[in-house]
Amino acid sequence: MTDTATSAATIRLWAAMQFRDTDAMSAWLRAIGFTEHATHRDEQGTVVHAEWLWPGGGGLMFGAVRPESPLQPAGSGAVYLVTDDPDAVFGAAVAAGASVERAMVDQDYGGRGGSVRDPEGNHWSFGSYQPGADAGA
């Protein structure tokens, strides 16, 4: 069993997206810190299903635009990623081609966060705010 298989086996919530250019978006996901767990392609090389892991927990499933997919249109997804260093992830996302939607700021409800649109138009927020982090404090 691979390291990613062990991590993937613990994830119970996966965001899902559809991309027009899965190779370009795979490079963008790698640039911001995702790790590939599995990418399945058909005979023509089209990504029909991929599973990528976010450090610290969580996963993203995606595939190429296909008429039968319920995830239409591509570029309409939204994800919030918790990270200890949101400024670094935000900077990596912009350096890899994202456009800034909301600059990085300290949030009134805690933590620090900002938002971008990936090269295909999906909305990504990066923040240090962890819901429930104060529980038990």
The first five atom37 places (N, CA, C, CB, O) and aatype in JSON, in Angstrom:
{
  "aatype": [12, 16, 3, 16, 0, 16, 15, 0, 0, 16, 9, 1, 10, 17, 0, 0, 12, 5, 13, 1, 3, 16, 3, 0, 12, 15, 0, 17, 10, 1, 0, 9, 7, 13, 16, 6, 8, 0, 16, 8, 1, 3, 6, 5, 7, 16, 19, 19, 8, 0, 6, 17, 10, 17, 14, 7, 7, 7, 7, 10, 12, 13, 7, 0, 19, 1, 14, 6, 15, 14, 10, 5, 14, 0, 7, 15, 7, 0, 19, 18, 10, 19, 16, 3, 3, 14, 3, 0, 19, 13, 7, 0, 0, 19, 0, 0, 7, 0, 15, 19, 6, 1, 0, 12, 19, 3, 5, 3, 18, 7, 7, 1, 7, 7, 15, 19, 1, 3, 14, 6, 7, 2, 8, 17, 15, 13, 7, 15, 18, 5, 14, 7, 0, 3, 0, 7, 0],
  "atom_mask": [
    [1, 1, 1, 1, 1],
    [1, 1, 1, 1, 1],
    [1, 1, 1, 1, 1],
    [1, 1, 1, 1, 1],
    [1, 1, 1, 1, 1],
    [1, 1, 1, 1, 1],
    [1, 1, 1, 1, 1],
    [1, 1, 1, 1, 1],
    [1, 1, 1, 1, 1],
    [1, 1, 1, 1, 1],
    [1, 1, 1, 1, 1],
    [1, 1, 1, 1, 1],
    [1, 1, 1, 1, 1],
    [1, 1, 1, 1, 1],
    [1, 1, 1, 1, 1],
    [1, 1, 1, 1, 1],
    [1, 1, 1, 1, 1],
    [1, 1, 1, 1, 1],
    [1, 1, 1, 1, 1],
    [1, 1, 1, 1, 1],
    [1, 1, 1, 1, 1],
    [1, 1, 1, 1, 1],
    [1, 1, 1, 1, 1],
    [1, 1, 1, 1, 1],
    [1, 1, 1, 1, 1],
    [1, 1, 1, 1, 1],
    [1, 1, 1, 1, 1],
    [1, 1, 1, 1, 1],
    [1, 1, 1, 1, 1],
    [1, 1, 1, 1, 1],
    [1, 1, 1, 1, 1],
    [1, 1, 1, 1, 1],
    [1, 1, 1, 0, 1],
    [1, 1, 1, 1, 1],
    [1, 1, 1, 1, 1],
    [1, 1, 1, 1, 1],
    [1, 1, 1, 1, 1],
    [1, 1, 1, 1, 1],
    [1, 1, 1, 1, 1],
    [1, 1, 1, 1, 1],
    [1, 1, 1, 1, 1],
    [1, 1, 1, 1, 1],
    [1, 1, 1, 1, 1],
    [1, 1, 1, 1, 1],
    [1, 1, 1, 0, 1],
    [1, 1, 1, 1, 1],
    [1, 1, 1, 1, 1],
    [1, 1, 1, 1, 1],
    [1, 1, 1, 1, 1],
    [1, 1, 1, 1, 1],
    [1, 1, 1, 1, 1],
    [1, 1, 1, 1, 1],
    [1, 1, 1, 1, 1],
    [1, 1, 1, 1, 1],
    [1, 1, 1, 1, 1],
    [1, 1, 1, 0, 1],
    [1, 1, 1, 0, 1],
    [1, 1, 1, 0, 1],
    [1, 1, 1, 0, 1],
    [1, 1, 1, 1, 1],
    [1, 1, 1, 1, 1],
    [1, 1, 1, 1, 1],
    [1, 1, 1, 0, 1],
    [1, 1, 1, 1, 1],
    [1, 1, 1, 1, 1],
    [1, 1, 1, 1, 1],
    [1, 1, 1, 1, 1],
    [1, 1, 1, 1, 1],
    [1, 1, 1, 1, 1],
    [1, 1, 1, 1, 1],
    [1, 1, 1, 1, 1],
    [1, 1, 1, 1, 1],
    [1, 1, 1, 1, 1],
    [1, 1, 1, 1, 1],
    [1, 1, 1, 0, 1],
    [1, 1, 1, 1, 1],
    [1, 1, 1, 0, 1],
    [1, 1, 1, 1, 1],
    [1, 1, 1, 1, 1],
    [1, 1, 1, 1, 1],
    [1, 1, 1, 1, 1],
    [1, 1, 1, 1, 1],
    [1, 1, 1, 1, 1],
    [1, 1, 1, 1, 1],
    [1, 1, 1, 1, 1],
    [1, 1, 1, 1, 1],
    [1, 1, 1, 1, 1],
    [1, 1, 1, 1, 1],
    [1, 1, 1, 1, 1],
    [1, 1, 1, 1, 1],
    [1, 1, 1, 0, 1],
    [1, 1, 1, 1, 1],
    [1, 1, 1, 1, 1],
    [1, 1, 1, 1, 1],
    [1, 1, 1, 1, 1],
    [1, 1, 1, 1, 1],
    [1, 1, 1, 0, 1],
    [1, 1, 1, 1, 1],
    [1, 1, 1, 1, 1],
    [1, 1, 1, 1, 1],
    [1, 1, 1, 1, 1],
    [1, 1, 1, 1, 1],
    [1, 1, 1, 1, 1],
    [1, 1, 1, 1, 1],
    [1, 1, 1, 1, 1],
    [1, 1, 1, 1, 1],
    [1, 1, 1, 1, 1],
    [1, 1, 1, 1, 1],
    [1, 1, 1, 1, 1],
    [1, 1, 1, 0, 1],
    [1, 1, 1, 0, 1],
    [1, 1, 1, 1, 1],
    [1, 1, 1, 0, 1],
    [1, 1, 1, 0, 1],
    [1, 1, 1, 1, 1],
    [1, 1, 1, 1, 1],
    [1, 1, 1, 1, 1],
    [1, 1, 1, 1, 1],
    [1, 1, 1, 1, 1],
    [1, 1, 1, 1, 1],
    [1, 1, 1, 0, 1],
    [1, 1, 1, 1, 1],
    [1, 1, 1, 1, 1],
    [1, 1, 1, 1, 1],
    [1, 1, 1, 1, 1],
    [1, 1, 1, 1, 1],
    [1, 1, 1, 0, 1],
    [1, 1, 1, 1, 1],
    [1, 1, 1, 1, 1],
    [1, 1, 1, 1, 1],
    [1, 1, 1, 1, 1],
    [1, 1, 1, 0, 1],
    [1, 1, 1, 1, 1],
    [1, 1, 1, 1, 1],
    [1, 1, 1, 1, 1],
    [1, 1, 1, 0, 1],
    [1, 1, 1, 1, 1]
  ],
  "atom_positions": [
    [[0.85, -1.18, 0.0], [0.0, 0.0, 0.0], [0.9, 1.25, 0.0], [-0.97, -0.01, 1.23], [1.86, 1.32, 0.76]],
    [[0.57, 2.22, -0.85], [1.36, 3.44, -0.93], [1.0, 4.4, 0.19], [1.17, 4.11, -2.28], [-0.04, 4.23, 0.83]],
    [[1.83, 5.4, 0.43], [1.52, 6.42, 1.43], [0.22, 7.14, 1.09], [2.67, 7.43, 1.54], [-0.58, 7.42, 1.98]],
    [[0.01, 7.44, -0.2], [-1.21, 8.15, -0.56], [-2.42, 7.24, -0.38], [-1.13, 8.65, -2.0], [-3.51, 7.73, -0.08]],
    [[-2.26, 5.94, -0.57], [-3.39, 5.02, -0.37], [-3.84, 5.04, 1.08], [-3.0, 3.59, -0.8], [-5.04, 5.02, 1.36]],
    [[-2.88, 5.07, 2.0], [-3.22, 5.13, 3.42], [-3.97, 6.42, 3.73], [-1.96, 5.02, 4.29], [-4.98, 6.39, 4.44]],
    [[-3.49, 7.54, 3.21], [-4.15, 8.82, 3.44], [-5.53, 8.85, 2.78], [-3.29, 9.98, 2.91], [-6.5, 9.29, 3.39]],
    [[-5.61, 8.4, 1.54], [-6.88, 8.43, 0.81], [-7.94, 7.59, 1.52], [-6.69, 7.93, -0.62], [-9.12, 7.93, 1.48]],
    [[-7.52, 6.5, 2.16], [-8.47, 5.6, 2.82], [-9.13, 6.24, 4.03], [-7.77, 4.33, 3.23], [-10.15, 5.75, 4.5]],
    [[-8.56, 7.34, 4.56], [-9.14, 7.99, 5.74], [-10.08, 9.13, 5.38], [-8.02, 8.51, 6.64], [-10.79, 9.64, 6.25]],
    [[-10.11, 9.54, 4.13], [-10.91, 10.7, 3.71], [-12.35, 10.27, 3.48], [-10.32, 11.34, 2.42], [-12.62, 9.29, 2.78]],
    [[-13.27, 11.01, 4.06], [-14.69, 10.69, 3.93], [-15.47, 11.77, 3.18], [-15.31, 10.49, 5.29], [-16.66, 11.61, 2.92]],
    [[-14.8, 12.88, 2.85], [-15.45, 13.94, 2.07], [-14.5, 14.36, 0.95], [-15.82, 15.16, 2.98], [-13.38, 14.81, 1.2]],
    [[-14.96, 14.22, -0.27], [-14.17, 14.57, -1.45], [-14.92, 15.63, -2.24], [-13.89, 13.31, -2.34], [-16.09, 15.44, -2.59]],
    [[-14.26, 16.74, -2.52], [-14.82, 17.71, -3.46], [-14.65, 17.12, -4.86], [-14.12, 19.13, -3.33], [-13.76, 16.3, -5.09]],
    [[-15.5, 17.54, -5.79], [-15.42, 17.02, -7.16], [-15.53, 18.17, -8.15], [-16.54, 15.97, -7.42], [-16.32, 19.1, -7.97]],
    [[-14.72, 18.1, -9.2], [-14.71, 19.12, -10.24], [-14.49, 18.46, -11.59], [-13.61, 20.18, -9.97], [-14.1, 17.29, -11.69]],
    [[-14.77, 19.24, -12.61], [-14.52, 18.82, -13.97], [-13.66, 19.9, -14.61], [-15.86, 18.58, -14.76], [-13.94, 21.09, -14.47]],
    [[-12.59, 19.49, -15.33], [-11.67, 20.44, -15.94], [-11.64, 20.27, -17.46], [-10.25, 20.27, -15.36], [-11.76, 19.16, -17.97]],
    [[-11.48, 21.4, -18.17], [-11.33, 21.35, -19.63], [-9.95, 20.83, -20.0], [-11.56, 22.76, -20.26], [-9.81, 20.06, -20.95]],
    [[-8.89, 21.25, -19.25], [-7.51, 20.83, -19.52], [-6.97, 20.18, -18.25], [-6.61, 22.04, -19.98], [-6.41, 20.86, -17.39]],
    [[-7.15, 18.88, -18.14], [-6.77, 18.18, -16.9], [-5.26, 18.19, -16.67], [-7.27, 16.74, -16.95], [-4.81, 18.19, -15.52]],
    [[-4.46, 18.19, -17.75], [-3.0, 18.22, -17.55], [-2.57, 19.56, -16.98], [-2.26, 17.94, -18.88], [-1.75, 19.6, -16.05]],
    [[-3.08, 20.65, -17.51], [-2.74, 21.98, -16.99], [-3.24, 22.14, -15.55], [-3.35, 23.09, -17.88], [-2.53, 22.69, -14.71]],
    [[-4.44, 21.65, -15.27], [-4.98, 21.78, -13.92], [-4.26, 20.85, -12.94], [-6.49, 21.48, -13.91], [-4.13, 21.18, -11.76]],
    [[-3.78, 19.71, -13.42], [-2.96, 18.84, -12.55], [-1.67, 19.57, -12.15], [-2.62, 17.5, -13.27], [-1.25, 19.49, -11.0]],
    [[-1.06, 20.26, -13.1], [0.15, 21.03, -12.79], [-0.17, 22.14, -11.79], [0.77, 21.63, -14.08], [0.63, 22.42, -10.89]],
    [[-1.32, 22.79, -11.95], [-1.72, 23.86, -11.02], [-1.97, 23.28, -9.63], [-2.99, 24.6, -11.54], [-1.53, 23.85, -8.64]],
    [[-2.67, 22.15, -9.56], [-2.93, 21.52, -8.26], [-1.61, 21.14, -7.57], [-3.81, 20.26, -8.43], [-1.46, 21.32, -6.37]],
    [[-0.68, 20.61, -8.34], [0.63, 20.23, -7.78], [1.35, 21.49, -7.28], [1.5, 19.49, -8.85], [1.98, 21.45, -6.22]],
    [[1.26, 22.59, -8.01], [1.94, 23.83, -7.63], [1.44, 24.39, -6.31], [1.77, 24.88, -8.72], [2.21, 25.02, -5.57]],
    [[0.16, 24.17, -5.99], [-0.36, 24.72, -4.73], [-0.26, 23.73, -3.58], [-1.79, 25.15, -4.9], [-0.59, 24.07, -2.44]],
    [[0.18, 22.49, -3.85], [0.44, 21.56, -2.76], [-0.31, 20.24, -2.77], [0.0, 0.0, 0.0], [-0.08, 19.41, -1.9]],
    [[-1.21, 20.02, -3.73], [-1.9, 18.74, -3.8], [-0.93, 17.63, -4.2], [-3.08, 18.81, -4.8], [0.07, 17.88, -4.88]],
    [[-1.23, 16.39, -3.78], [-0.45, 15.22, -4.12], [-1.33, 14.25, -4.89], [0.14, 14.55, -2.85], [-2.44, 13.94, -4.47]],
    [[-0.84, 13.77, -6.01], [-1.6, 12.82, -6.81], [-1.68, 11.48, -6.09], [-0.97, 12.64, -8.2], [-0.67, 10.93, -5.66]],
    [[-2.88, 10.96, -5.98], [-3.07, 9.6, -5.45], [-3.34, 8.65, -6.61], [-4.25, 9.56, -4.42], [-2.74, 7.58, -6.69]],
    [[-4.24, 9.03, -7.5], [-4.58, 8.16, -8.64], [-5.12, 9.02, -9.78], [-5.61, 7.07, -8.23], [-5.86, 9.97, -9.56]],
    [[-4.73, 8.67, -11.0], [-5.28, 9.31, -12.19], [-5.53, 8.2, -13.21], [-4.31, 10.43, -12.76], [-4.6, 7.51, -13.63]],
    [[-6.78, 8.05, -13.59], [-7.18, 7.01, -14.53], [-7.54, 7.65, -15.87], [-8.38, 6.17, -13.98], [-8.33, 8.6, -15.92]],
    [[-6.96, 7.12, -16.94], [-7.2, 7.65, -18.29], [-7.81, 6.56, -19.16], [-5.87, 8.17, -18.92], [-7.62, 5.36, -18.93]],
    [[-8.56, 6.99, -20.17], [-9.12, 6.02, -21.12], [-8.09, 5.75, -22.23], [-10.46, 6.55, -21.73], [-6.96, 6.22, -22.15]],
    [[-8.49, 5.01, -23.24], [-7.58, 4.62, -24.32], [-7.03, 5.82, -25.09], [-8.29, 3.68, -25.27], [-5.95, 5.74, -25.66]],
    [[-7.77, 6.93, -25.1], [-7.32, 8.13, -25.81], [-6.46, 9.04, -24.9], [-8.53, 8.91, -26.34], [-5.97, 10.07, -25.37]],
    [[-6.29, 8.68, -23.64], [-5.51, 9.48, -22.72], [-6.33, 10.51, -21.94], [0.0, 0.0, 0.0], [-5.77, 11.29, -21.18]],
    [[-7.63, 10.5, -22.13], [-8.5, 11.44, -21.41], [-8.62, 11.02, -19.95], [-9.91, 11.5, -22.08], [-8.84, 9.85, -19.65]],
    [[-8.49, 11.98, -19.05], [-8.65, 11.67, -17.62], [-10.14, 11.46, -17.35], [-8.06, 12.82, -16.71], [-10.94, 12.38, -17.49]],
    [[-10.48, 10.23, -16.97], [-11.87, 9.91, -16.67], [-12.15, 9.98, -15.17], [-12.21, 8.52, -17.2], [-13.29, 10.15, -14.75]],
    [[-11.09, 9.86, -14.35], [-11.25, 9.95, -12.91], [-9.86, 10.14, -12.28], [-11.96, 8.67, -12.34], [-8.93, 9.4, -12.58]],
    [[-9.76, 11.13, -11.4], [-8.5, 11.37, -10.68], [-8.81, 11.66, -9.22], [-7.7, 12.55, -11.31], [-9.87, 12.2, -8.89]],
    [[-7.88, 11.3, -8.36], [-8.01, 11.5, -6.91], [-6.72, 12.13, -6.42], [-8.31, 10.16, -6.16], [-5.65, 11.52, -6.49]],
    [[-6.8, 13.36, -5.91], [-5.63, 14.08, -5.42], [-5.88, 14.47, -3.97], [-5.32, 15.33, -6.29], [-7.01, 14.78, -3.59]],
    [[-4.82, 14.45, -3.17], [-4.93, 14.67, -1.72], [-4.4, 16.03, -1.31], [-4.17, 13.58, -0.96], [-3.4, 16.52, -1.84]],
    [[-5.1, 16.65, -0.34], [-4.65, 17.91, 0.25], [-3.89, 17.57, 1.53], [-5.85, 18.88, 0.53], [-4.4, 16.79, 2.33]],
    [[-2.7, 18.13, 1.75], [-1.94, 17.83, 2.97], [-2.76, 18.13, 4.23], [-0.63, 18.64, 3.0], [-3.39, 19.18, 4.33]],
    [[-2.75, 17.23, 5.16], [-3.48, 17.42, 6.4], [-4.9, 16.89, 6.36], [0.0, 0.0, 0.0], [-5.6, 16.9, 7.37]],
    [[-5.33, 16.41, 5.2], [-6.65, 15.81, 5.08], [-7.5, 16.44, 4.0], [0.0, 0.0, 0.0], [-7.43, 17.64, 3.77]],
    [[-8.28, 15.64, 3.37], [-9.17, 16.1, 2.31], [-8.69, 15.64, 0.95], [0.0, 0.0, 0.0], [-7.51, 15.35, 0.75]],
    [[-9.63, 15.6, 0.04], [-9.28, 15.16, -1.29], [-10.14, 15.81, -2.35], [0.0, 0.0, 0.0], [-11.22, 16.33, -2.07]],
    [[-9.63, 15.78, -3.57], [-10.33, 16.34, -4.72], [-10.39, 15.25, -5.79], [-9.61, 17.63, -5.26], [-9.38, 14.66, -6.17]],
    [[-11.6, 14.99, -6.27], [-11.78, 14.1, -7.41], [-12.08, 14.97, -8.61], [-12.93, 13.04, -7.17], [-12.8, 15.96, -8.5]],
    [[-11.52, 14.62, -9.76], [-11.8, 15.39, -10.97], [-11.64, 14.52, -12.2], [-10.89, 16.62, -11.05], [-11.08, 13.42, -12.16]],
    [[-12.15, 15.04, -13.29], [-12.02, 14.39, -14.58], [-12.16, 15.42, -15.68], [0.0, 0.0, 0.0], [-12.45, 16.59, -15.42]],
    [[-11.96, 14.98, -16.9], [-12.1, 15.86, -18.05], [-13.58, 16.13, -18.33], [-11.42, 15.25, -19.29], [-14.44, 15.33, -17.98]],
    [[-13.84, 17.26, -18.97], [-15.2, 17.58, -19.39], [-15.72, 16.47, -20.28], [-15.26, 18.95, -20.12], [-15.09, 16.11, -21.28]],
    [[-16.86, 15.94, -19.91], [-17.52, 14.89, -20.71], [-19.02, 15.19, -20.69], [-17.2, 13.44, -20.15], [-19.55, 15.61, -19.67]],
    [[-19.7, 14.96, -21.8], [-21.13, 15.3, -21.88], [-21.98, 14.64, -20.8], [-21.66, 14.92, -23.23], [-22.97, 15.21, -20.37]],
    [[-21.61, 13.44, -20.37], [-22.43, 12.71, -19.42], [-22.19, 13.12, -17.97], [-22.17, 11.24, -19.56], [-22.9, 12.65, -17.07]],
    [[-21.21, 14.01, -17.72], [-20.9, 14.4, -16.35], [-21.96, 15.33, -15.77], [-19.53, 15.07, -16.28], [-22.46, 16.21, -16.47]],
    [[-22.32, 15.12, -14.5], [-23.27, 16.04, -13.86], [-22.6, 17.34, -13.39], [-23.94, 15.35, -12.67], [-23.3, 18.24, -12.93]],
    [[-21.29, 17.45, -13.5], [-20.56, 18.61, -13.0], [-20.4, 19.67, -14.08], [-19.18, 18.2, -12.47], [-19.28, 20.0, -14.47]],
    [[-21.49, 20.19, -14.55], [-21.49, 21.17, -15.64], [-21.87, 22.54, -15.1], [-22.44, 20.76, -16.76], [-22.69, 22.61, -14.19]],
    [[-21.34, 23.59, -15.6], [-20.21, 23.65, -16.53], [-18.89, 23.58, -15.78], [-20.27, 24.92, -17.37], [-18.84, 23.85, -14.58]],
    [[-17.82, 23.22, -16.48], [-16.49, 23.26, -15.88], [-16.19, 24.69, -15.47], [-15.41, 22.72, -16.86], [-16.62, 25.64, -16.12]],
    [[-15.44, 24.83, -14.39], [-15.06, 26.17, -13.93], [-16.06, 26.79, -12.98], [0.0, 0.0, 0.0], [-15.94, 27.98, -12.67]],
    [[-17.03, 26.02, -12.48], [-18.04, 26.58, -11.58], [-17.94, 26.02, -10.16], [-19.42, 26.31, -12.13], [-18.85, 26.21, -9.36]],
    [[-16.83, 25.32, -9.84], [-16.66, 24.74, -8.52], [-16.09, 25.74, -7.53], [0.0, 0.0, 0.0], [-15.58, 26.79, -7.91]],
    [[-16.18, 25.39, -6.24], [-15.62, 26.22, -5.18], [-15.11, 25.32, -4.07], [-16.66, 27.24, -4.64], [-15.77, 24.34, -3.7]],
    [[-13.93, 25.64, -3.52], [-13.3, 24.84, -2.48], [-12.65, 25.78, -1.46], [-12.24, 23.86, -3.09], [-12.1, 26.82, -1.83]],
    [[-12.73, 25.41, -0.17], [-11.97, 26.11, 0.87], [-10.92, 25.14, 1.39], [-12.91, 26.62, 2.03], [-11.25, 24.04, 1.81]],
    [[-9.66, 25.56, 1.37], [-8.55, 24.73, 1.84], [-7.95, 25.33, 3.1], [-7.48, 24.58, 0.74], [-7.54, 26.49, 3.1]],
    [[-7.89, 24.54, 4.16], [-7.25, 24.98, 5.4], [-5.76, 24.66, 5.29], [-7.89, 24.28, 6.66], [-5.37, 23.56, 4.9]],
    [[-4.94, 25.64, 5.63], [-3.5, 25.47, 5.59], [-2.85, 26.3, 6.68], [-2.94, 25.85, 4.21], [-3.37, 27.35, 7.06]],
    [[-1.73, 25.83, 7.19], [-1.0, 26.59, 8.21], [-0.35, 27.84, 7.62], [0.07, 25.72, 8.87], [-0.03, 28.77, 8.36]],
    [[-0.14, 27.87, 6.32], [0.52, 29.01, 5.67], [-0.29, 29.45, 4.44], [1.98, 28.64, 5.26], [0.12, 29.21, 3.31]],
    [[-1.44, 30.09, 4.68], [-2.28, 30.47, 3.55], [-1.61, 31.46, 2.6], [-3.56, 31.06, 4.05], [-1.9, 31.45, 1.4]],
    [[-0.74, 32.31, 3.1], [-0.06, 33.26, 2.22], [0.82, 32.52, 1.2], [0.81, 34.24, 3.05], [0.87, 32.91, 0.03]],
    [[1.49, 31.47, 1.63], [2.35, 30.7, 0.73], [1.52, 29.99, -0.33], [3.19, 29.69, 1.52], [1.89, 29.99, -1.51]],
    [[0.4, 29.38, 0.06], [-0.45, 28.67, -0.91], [-1.08, 29.67, -1.87], [-1.56, 27.85, -0.18], [-1.15, 29.42, -3.08]],
    [[-1.54, 30.8, -1.34], [-2.11, 31.86, -2.17], [-1.07, 32.32, -3.2], [-2.58, 33.06, -1.3], [-1.38, 32.45, -4.38]],
    [[0.15, 32.58, -2.74], [1.21, 33.02, -3.65], [1.53, 31.98, -4.7], [0.0, 0.0, 0.0], [1.75, 32.33, -5.86]],
    [[1.57, 30.71, -4.31], [1.84, 29.64, -5.27], [0.73, 29.54, -6.3], [2.02, 28.28, -4.54], [0.98, 29.3, -7.48]],
    [[-0.52, 29.72, -5.86], [-1.66, 29.66, -6.78], [-1.59, 30.78, -7.82], [-2.98, 29.75, -6.0], [-1.81, 30.54, -9.0]],
    [[-1.29, 31.97, -7.36], [-1.19, 33.11, -8.29], [0.0, 32.92, -9.23], [-1.05, 34.46, -7.5], [-0.1, 33.19, -10.42]],
    [[1.12, 32.45, -8.69], [2.3, 32.22, -9.53], [2.03, 31.15, -10.59], [3.5, 31.8, -8.66], [2.64, 31.17, -11.66]],
    [[1.12, 30.23, -10.29], [0.8, 29.14, -11.22], [-0.37, 29.5, -12.14], [0.47, 27.86, -10.45], [-0.86, 28.64, -12.87]],
    [[-0.82, 30.76, -12.12], [-1.82, 31.19, -13.09], [-3.18, 31.57, -12.57], [0.0, 0.0, 0.0], [-4.07, 31.89, -13.36]],
    [[-3.39, 31.54, -11.24], [-4.69, 31.95, -10.69], [-4.82, 33.47, -10.71], [-4.87, 31.4, -9.25], [-3.82, 34.19, -10.71]],
    [[-6.06, 33.94, -10.71], [-6.31, 35.38, -10.6], [-6.89, 35.67, -9.22], [-7.29, 35.88, -11.73], [-7.66, 34.87, -8.68]],
    [[-6.51, 36.79, -8.65], [-6.93, 37.15, -7.3], [-8.4, 37.58, -7.3], [-6.03, 38.27, -6.72], [-8.8, 38.45, -8.08]],
    [[-9.17, 36.97, -6.44], [-10.57, 37.35, -6.23], [-10.7, 38.19, -4.96], [-11.46, 36.09, -6.13], [-11.43, 39.18, -4.94]],
    [[-10.0, 37.79, -3.92], [-10.05, 38.46, -2.61], [-8.65, 38.36, -2.02], [-11.15, 37.81, -1.64], [-8.15, 37.26, -1.78]],
    [[-8.03, 39.51, -1.78], [-6.66, 39.52, -1.26], [-6.6, 38.83, 0.11], [-6.14, 40.97, -1.15], [-7.61, 38.7, 0.8]],
    [[-5.41, 38.41, 0.47], [-5.2, 37.79, 1.79], [-5.39, 38.85, 2.87], [-3.78, 37.14, 1.89], [-4.79, 39.92, 2.81]],
    [[-6.23, 38.53, 3.86], [-6.48, 39.45, 4.99], [-6.71, 38.62, 6.24], [-7.71, 40.39, 4.71], [-7.03, 37.44, 6.18]],
    [[-6.53, 39.27, 7.39], [-6.92, 38.66, 8.66], [-8.44, 38.73, 8.72], [-6.24, 39.37, 9.9], [-9.02, 39.79, 8.5]],
    [[-9.09, 37.61, 9.03], [-10.54, 37.54, 9.02], [-11.13, 37.91, 10.39], [-11.0, 36.13, 8.61], [-10.53, 37.61, 11.42]],
    [[-12.3, 38.57, 10.39], [-12.96, 38.94, 11.64], [-13.31, 37.71, 12.48], [-14.23, 39.74, 11.35], [-13.31, 37.78, 13.71]],
    [[-13.59, 36.59, 11.84], [-14.0, 35.37, 12.55], [-12.82, 34.48, 12.92], [-14.96, 34.57, 11.7], [-13.0, 33.41, 13.49]],
    [[-11.61, 34.93, 12.61], [-10.41, 34.19, 12.96], [-9.64, 33.74, 11.75], [0.0, 0.0, 0.0], [-10.19, 33.52, 10.68]],
    [[-8.36, 33.6, 11.95], [-7.5, 33.14, 10.87], [-7.23, 34.19, 9.81], [0.0, 0.0, 0.0], [-7.62, 35.35, 9.94]],
    [[-6.57, 33.77, 8.79], [-6.18, 34.64, 7.69], [-6.57, 33.92, 6.41], [-4.65, 34.99, 7.72], [-6.38, 32.71, 6.3]],
    [[-7.1, 34.65, 5.44], [-7.52, 33.98, 4.22], [-7.65, 34.89, 3.04], [0.0, 0.0, 0.0], [-7.65, 36.12, 3.17]],
    [[-7.75, 34.28, 1.87], [-7.93, 34.98, 0.61], [-8.47, 34.01, -0.43], [0.0, 0.0, 0.0], [-8.54, 32.81, -0.18]],
    [[-8.85, 34.54, -1.6], [-9.47, 33.7, -2.63], [-8.9, 34.02, -4.01], [-10.99, 33.9, -2.63], [-8.5, 35.14, -4.3]],
    [[-8.89, 32.99, -4.84], [-8.45, 33.13, -6.23], [-9.41, 32.37, -7.13], [-6.99, 32.6, -6.41], [-10.24, 31.59, -6.67]],
    [[-9.28, 32.61, -8.44], [-9.93, 31.78, -9.46], [-8.8, 31.02, -10.16], [-10.79, 32.64, -10.5], [-7.82, 31.63, -10.59]],
    [[-8.95, 29.7, -10.28], [-7.93, 28.92, -10.97], [-7.99, 29.23, -12.47], [-8.12, 27.39, -10.7], [-8.88, 29.95, -12.91]],
    [[-7.05, 28.7, -13.26], [-7.04, 29.01, -14.69], [-8.32, 28.63, -15.44], [-5.88, 28.31, -15.33], [-8.54, 29.12, -16.54]],
    [[-9.17, 27.77, -14.87], [-10.42, 27.4, -15.53], [-11.63, 28.12, -14.94], [-10.63, 25.91, -15.43], [-12.75, 27.94, -15.42]],
    [[-11.42, 28.93, -13.9], [-12.51, 29.74, -13.34], [-13.09, 29.25, -12.03], [0.0, 0.0, 0.0], [-14.0, 29.89, -11.5]],
    [[-12.62, 28.13, -11.49], [-13.12, 27.66, -10.19], [-12.64, 28.59, -9.08], [-12.66, 26.2, -9.91], [-11.56, 29.17, -9.18]],
    [[-13.45, 28.72, -8.03], [-13.14, 29.61, -6.91], [-12.47, 28.8, -5.81], [-14.43, 30.3, -6.39], [-13.0, 27.79, -5.34]],
    [[-11.28, 29.25, -5.38], [-10.52, 28.59, -4.33], [-10.23, 29.59, -3.23], [-9.2, 27.98, -4.88], [-9.73, 30.68, -3.49]],
    [[-10.55, 29.23, -2.0], [-10.19, 30.05, -0.84], [-9.16, 29.3, -0.04], [-11.44, 30.39, 0.02], [-9.27, 28.09, 0.17]],
    [[-8.15, 30.01, 0.42], [-7.08, 29.44, 1.24], [-7.09, 30.17, 2.57], [-5.68, 29.54, 0.54], [-7.09, 31.4, 2.59]],
    [[-7.1, 29.44, 3.67], [-7.13, 30.12, 4.95], [-6.56, 29.29, 6.08], [0.0, 0.0, 0.0], [-6.45, 28.07, 5.99]],
    [[-6.2, 30.0, 7.15], [-5.72, 29.31, 8.35], [-6.87, 29.06, 9.32], [-4.62, 30.13, 9.02], [-6.69, 28.36, 10.32]],
    [[-8.06, 29.64, 9.05], [-9.21, 29.4, 9.92], [-9.64, 27.94, 9.82], [-10.4, 30.34, 9.56], [-9.93, 27.45, 8.73]],
    [[-9.68, 27.26, 10.95], [-10.1, 25.87, 11.02], [-11.39, 25.8, 11.82], [-9.0, 24.97, 11.65], [-11.35, 25.96, 13.04]],
    [[-12.53, 25.57, 11.18], [-13.78, 25.45, 11.94], [-13.64, 24.42, 13.07], [-14.94, 25.06, 11.0], [-13.14, 23.32, 12.86]],
    [[-14.07, 24.8, 14.26], [-14.04, 23.89, 15.4], [-12.7, 23.8, 16.1], [0.0, 0.0, 0.0], [-12.55, 23.03, 17.05]],
    [[-11.72, 24.57, 15.65], [-10.38, 24.47, 16.24], [-10.37, 24.86, 17.71], [-9.4, 25.35, 15.48], [-9.51, 24.4, 18.46]],
    [[-11.32, 25.71, 18.13], [-11.36, 26.14, 19.53], [-12.11, 25.16, 20.42], [-12.01, 27.5, 19.63], [-12.16, 25.35, 21.64]],
    [[-12.69, 24.12, 19.85], [-13.44, 23.15, 20.65], [-12.52, 22.51, 21.69], [-14.07, 22.06, 19.74], [-11.43, 22.04, 21.37]],
    [[-12.97, 22.49, 22.89], [-12.2, 21.85, 23.95], [-11.14, 22.76, 24.55], [0.0, 0.0, 0.0], [-10.43, 22.36, 25.47]],
    [[-11.03, 24.0, 24.04], [-10.02, 24.93, 24.57], [-10.47, 25.57, 25.85], [-9.68, 26.0, 23.55], [-9.74, 26.37, 26.42]]
  ]
}
